[in-house]
Amino acid sequence: MRTAYSVETVRAAEQELMARLPEGALMQRAAAGLAAACADLLGRVYGRRVVLLVGSGDNGGDALYAGARLARRGAGVTAVLLAPERAHIGGLAALRRAGGRTAAPAGAEELVERADLLLDGIVGIGGKGGLRPDAARLAEVAERSRAAVVAVDLPSGVDADTGEVRGAAVRADLTVTFGTHKPGLLIDPAREYAGSVRLVDIGLALPEKAELEALQHADVARLLPVPTGESDKYRRGVVGIAAGSARYPGAAVLAVYGALRGGAGAVRYVGPAADAVIARFPETLVSDRGPKHAGRVQAWVVGPGAGEDASAVGEVLASDVPVLIDADGLRLADRDAVRARTAPTLMTPHAGEAAALLGVPREEVEGARLASARELAGRYDATVLLKGSTTLVADAAGGAVRVNPTGTAWLATAGSGDVLSGLAGSLLASGLSAPDAGSVGAYLHGLAGRFAADGAPVGAHDVAEAVPAAWRDVTDA
């Protein structure tokens, strides 16, 4: 499992390690890893033009020491000092001994434009808000240049703890981060600024509880339900789908499709789209008596394409089994009824739906995804799966937030969320907890989206069809 830790936790771990090491040893470890990553990116170091954008913090020191290593290998290295009087003394001396030069920000645009590689050491992990004017101007020139841009620890101008970008920031092709990932490297919009991320181990001792978690294939494989010789369709779990309407019958069909691919033993459908569901999936158990009288289920999915059917939402929320609420169900669900539930609840809004529930503009949710997911989970005392470019799963209990590492932009298509709801609901019925069902469902859904799209437009039904291939890919890894 990939983990990310807050700035406070990282700094405490660094202080503890530095107390046991000779002075400057930790920075040298970071600089060595940084220089190696830059050399790998350049391919050939000798004769290359490297420009360091150096601020006043330790990131600037890392950049200067890394620049000194590259200069000793024959690169022409120039450090643009954005705060000359506060530049790292040891790093600056090392660069000059290795033959590197320094320059002032004024007139440095030409240096940046002609560089083969730019090393961003402007602001450290404690930086808040956008870049100051001199740095912002150079970041803009860097984005237009042909140079490869490497960020030290994280791109300057992004928030390490939240992934927020509140002003000008450096856009990197590669971020070399030290000791552990920082949350901002995994969450949009900051993730878009990080490019590829390379982790350099510098020996930090970090606590077991992380700020953020990202499942990998092995983690998902351990969580997936596997039938035994004694299993039957009921022991494997039955998921109920209360979805669809006369206007949106396809939402019901797609939610059932996702549920059939999610590992539960049977799917019950309740709603006005029964004919469409049976025509497509004759194995579905159909009822016209409402959720309360549909028969036993181990979990419910309610809301996709439901229109204005608040009665079905109310009946499902009154049940004593896990419930997944999506789409129209989010709007129709009474918050007090959700908070009063004793069984787990998983809510799956996209940014617009989350914004409506929080009473804020959509842009606020998209710009502060981590804070929004946590706040919504707290308000509803539920697990929240916030869909989007970075899908997050936040638990009301305050544990580590899970960030989904799979997916493709082609998943932004009508009905894709309905498939995810059915898939995650099926996993709930199979016995997974709400955080696990949400994060495993998102992982498989994202992987299936990649397989189905393969670089081209894709429909939601294609994503559902590709879930078995994603499942096999995870379990065969």
Secondary structure as GFF3:
##gff-version 3
##sequence-region A 1 477
A	DSSP	beta_strand	2	4	.	.	.	ID=ss1
A	DSSP	alpha_helix	7	18	.	.	.	ID=ss2
A	DSSP	alpha_helix	25	42	.	.	.	ID=ss3
A	DSSP	beta_strand	49	54	.	.	.	ID=ss4
A	DSSP	alpha_helix	58	72	.	.	.	ID=ss5
A	DSSP	beta_strand	76	81	.	.	.	ID=ss6
A	DSSP	three_ten_helix	84	86	.	.	.	ID=ss7
A	DSSP	alpha_helix	89	97	.	.	.	ID=ss8
A	DSSP	beta_strand	101	103	.	.	.	ID=ss9
A	DSSP	alpha_helix	109	114	.	.	.	ID=ss10
A	DSSP	beta_strand	117	121	.	.	.	ID=ss11
A	DSSP	alpha_helix	133	144	.	.	.	ID=ss12
A	DSSP	beta_strand	148	152	.	.	.	ID=ss13
A	DSSP	beta_strand	174	178	.	.	.	ID=ss14
A	DSSP	three_ten_helix	183	185	.	.	.	ID=ss15
A	DSSP	alpha_helix	190	194	.	.	.	ID=ss16
A	DSSP	beta_strand	196	200	.	.	.	ID=ss17
A	DSSP	beta_strand	212	214	.	.	.	ID=ss18
A	DSSP	alpha_helix	217	223	.	.	.	ID=ss19
A	DSSP	beta_strand	238	242	.	.	.	ID=ss20
A	DSSP	alpha_helix	249	260	.	.	.	ID=ss21
A	DSSP	beta_strand	266	270	.	.	.	ID=ss22
A	DSSP	alpha_helix	274	280	.	.	.	ID=ss23
A	DSSP	beta_strand	285	287	.	.	.	ID=ss24
A	DSSP	three_ten_helix	291	293	.	.	.	ID=ss25
A	DSSP	beta_strand	299	302	.	.	.	ID=ss26
A	DSSP	alpha_helix	310	317	.	.	.	ID=ss27
A	DSSP	beta_strand	323	325	.	.	.	ID=ss28
A	DSSP	alpha_helix	328	332	.	.	.	ID=ss29
A	DSSP	alpha_helix	335	339	.	.	.	ID=ss30
A	DSSP	beta_strand	345	347	.	.	.	ID=ss31
A	DSSP	alpha_helix	351	358	.	.	.	ID=ss32
A	DSSP	alpha_helix	362	367	.	.	.	ID=ss33
A	DSSP	alpha_helix	369	380	.	.	.	ID=ss34
A	DSSP	beta_strand	383	386	.	.	.	ID=ss35
A	DSSP	beta_strand	392	394	.	.	.	ID=ss36
A	DSSP	beta_strand	401	403	.	.	.	ID=ss37
A	DSSP	three_ten_helix	409	411	.	.	.	ID=ss38
A	DSSP	alpha_helix	416	429	.	.	.	ID=ss39
A	DSSP	alpha_helix	434	453	.	.	.	ID=ss40
A	DSSP	alpha_helix	460	476	.	.	.	ID=ss41
###
